[in-house]
Amino acid sequence: NKNSAKKVSHKSTVTGEAKNEALEKIQKVEAEFEAGEVDYREAHLKLSSIVREFVSKVTGIPVESFTLSDLQNFRMDSLKNLICSFYQPEFAKFSQADTKVSINNAKKVVKSWR
């Protein structure tokens, strides 16, 4: 069916463009963090926002304001696990979170999203 092939191709293009955009934004956060322009908390807040925005674009589901249980209900395990790992550095008074690991995990979620 020609129409379904066009839909798949269009979805692939949209997903590819959204991935590139999200990865560029993550790179920017990484550069800001390395330059000392943002701290670990701000970096995690930005990463969470970037990945949520990406998932919203490619799925059409408004996950930007979803709680962890909302993400669980939609079976978005990779996003849920990533956001869960960000909660402590986003909200705790002090954090031992490794921001570099978080940046790499955000990239992995975006790159592997289907």
CORCORCOR-V324006 format. One record per pair of residues at least 4 apart in sequence whose C-alpha atoms are under 6 Angstrom apart, sorted by the first residue. I is the first residue (numbers start at 1). J is the second residue. Records with the same first field share a line. If there is no record, write none. Layout:
# CORCORCOR-V324006
I->J  J
This chain:
# CORCORCOR-V324006
6->10
11->15
12->16
15->19  58
19->23
32->37  38
33->37  38
38->42
41->89  90
44->90
45->90
49->53
52->63  64
55->59
56->60  61  62  63
66->70
68->80
71->76  80
76->80
77->81
80->84
86->90
87->91
88->92
89->95
108->112
109->113
